[in-house]
């Protein structure tokens, strides 16, 4: 989704400058658009990128303390994988099935992460 928004924005800039997009760029943009479900014509593209960046930052800085006093955080590959769940309504069980390493977190922490993702999606589509 972030890639689609960034490509759309750079294409718009190229058009404004009377620059022609090369074939590889157009093919990449077409491929990305096939899977982009973040399109919201009422929102500025930068707003969408900002929302996704904010979510990524929130996931990267997410911390949860266990009953034993151990502080757990999300690994960078988990953050990247979770960012792909923005367009879905995923349950805790599905998230763990898709990202098995999340099983080290308490279910409540995973649910909190999924709530962050859902609230971002709501802001994007509304």
Backbone torsions as a table, in degrees:
resi	resn	phi	psi	omega
1	UNK	NA	-43.2	178.9
2	UNK	-63.1	-40.6	-179.4
3	UNK	-62.1	-43.2	-179.8
4	UNK	-60.5	-44.5	-179.5
5	UNK	-65.0	-43.2	179.8
6	UNK	-65.4	-42.2	178.1
7	UNK	-64.2	-40.9	178.6
8	UNK	-62.8	-42.3	-179.5
9	UNK	-65.0	-44.3	-179.8
10	UNK	-69.8	-31.2	175.9
11	UNK	-65.9	-40.9	179.0
12	UNK	-63.7	-40.9	177.6
13	UNK	-63.2	-42.1	179.4
14	UNK	-63.1	-41.6	178.6
15	UNK	-63.6	-42.4	178.7
16	UNK	-61.2	-30.1	-179.8
17	UNK	-93.8	6.7	-177.3
18	UNK	59.0	34.8	176.3
19	UNK	-97.2	146.0	179.5
20	UNK	-94.3	136.8	178.2
21	UNK	-80.8	134.9	-179.2
22	UNK	-76.2	168.2	-173.9
23	UNK	-63.4	-40.2	179.6
24	UNK	-62.4	-42.4	178.5
25	UNK	-60.7	-47.6	-178.7
26	UNK	-62.5	-41.3	178.8
27	UNK	-66.1	-40.6	178.1
28	UNK	-63.1	-45.3	179.9
29	UNK	-61.9	-42.2	179.1
30	UNK	-62.8	-43.4	179.5
31	UNK	-62.8	-46.3	-178.9
32	UNK	-64.6	-39.9	-179.6
33	UNK	-63.2	-29.2	178.1
34	UNK	-58.7	-33.3	-175.2
35	UNK	-107.6	4.2	-176.9
36	UNK	-84.8	117.1	175.4
37	UNK	-113.7	15.6	-178.7
38	UNK	-96.1	7.2	-176.7
39	UNK	-66.7	126.2	175.4
40	UNK	-141.7	101.0	-175.1
41	UNK	-62.7	-18.2	-178.8
42	UNK	-83.9	-12.1	-178.6
43	UNK	-107.5	143.6	174.3
44	UNK	-68.0	142.8	-178.9
45	UNK	-58.2	-36.6	179.7
46	UNK	-65.5	-33.8	177.0
47	UNK	-62.2	-40.9	179.3
48	UNK	-65.5	-44.8	178.3
49	UNK	-61.3	-42.7	179.8
50	UNK	-62.5	-42.9	178.3
51	UNK	-60.4	-45.3	-179.5
52	UNK	-68.1	-38.5	176.1
53	UNK	-63.1	-41.5	178.5
54	UNK	-63.2	-40.6	177.6
55	UNK	-63.8	-45.4	179.7
56	UNK	-59.8	-42.5	177.3
57	UNK	-63.2	-42.0	179.8
58	UNK	-63.5	-40.2	178.9
59	UNK	-69.6	-38.9	-178.5
60	UNK	-67.6	-27.3	-178.5
61	UNK	-103.2	4.1	-179.5
62	UNK	-62.4	131.4	178.2
63	UNK	-135.2	141.8	176.4
64	UNK	-141.5	131.9	179.6
65	UNK	-94.6	134.7	178.5
66	UNK	-81.8	173.2	177.5
67	UNK	-61.7	-26.1	179.7
68	UNK	-81.8	-2.3	-179.1
69	UNK	87.1	7.9	178.9
70	UNK	-85.6	130.7	179.4
71	UNK	-89.6	123.5	179.3
72	UNK	-106.6	144.9	176.7
73	UNK	-136.7	164.5	179.0
74	UNK	-83.0	137.7	174.6
75	UNK	-76.6	157.6	-176.6
76	UNK	-59.9	-36.7	178.6
77	UNK	-69.5	-28.4	176.4
78	UNK	-71.3	-40.2	176.9
79	UNK	-60.0	-46.8	179.8
80	UNK	-61.7	-42.6	179.6
81	UNK	-66.2	-41.4	179.2
82	UNK	-65.7	-33.4	177.9
83	UNK	-60.8	-28.4	177.6
84	UNK	-73.9	-12.1	179.5
85	UNK	-90.7	2.2	-177.2
86	UNK	-57.3	-36.3	-175.4
87	UNK	-87.8	2.7	-177.1
88	UNK	-118.2	161.1	173.2
89	UNK	-104.1	92.2	-170.4
90	UNK	-102.4	136.7	175.5
91	UNK	-87.1	168.2	178.4
92	UNK	-58.9	-44.3	-178.5
93	UNK	-62.1	-41.5	178.6
94	UNK	-66.1	-41.7	179.9
95	UNK	-61.1	-42.7	179.6
96	UNK	-68.6	-36.6	177.7
97	UNK	-65.0	-37.9	-179.6
98	UNK	-79.4	-32.7	-178.1
99	UNK	-130.0	80.3	-173.0
100	UNK	-55.0	-29.2	-178.4
101	UNK	-66.4	-16.4	177.5
102	UNK	-67.1	-16.2	-177.7
103	UNK	-62.8	-15.3	178.1
104	UNK	-75.0	-15.8	179.3
105	UNK	-90.5	149.6	173.3
106	UNK	-62.7	149.2	-178.8
107	UNK	-56.2	-38.3	179.3
108	UNK	-62.1	-36.8	179.0
109	UNK	-67.9	-42.0	178.3
110	UNK	-63.7	-41.2	178.6
111	UNK	-62.6	-38.3	177.4
112	UNK	-63.4	-42.1	177.4
113	UNK	-62.4	-44.8	-179.9
114	UNK	-65.4	-33.7	175.2
115	UNK	-64.5	-38.6	175.2
116	UNK	-58.9	-44.0	-179.2
117	UNK	-65.0	-45.6	-179.2
118	UNK	-63.1	-42.4	-179.1
119	UNK	-65.7	-34.8	176.4
120	UNK	-65.6	-44.8	179.4
121	UNK	-60.1	-41.4	179.1
122	UNK	-61.7	-43.5	178.6
123	UNK	-64.5	-35.0	-178.0
124	UNK	-70.5	-43.6	-174.1
125	UNK	-87.0	-11.7	-178.9
126	UNK	-98.0	NA	NA
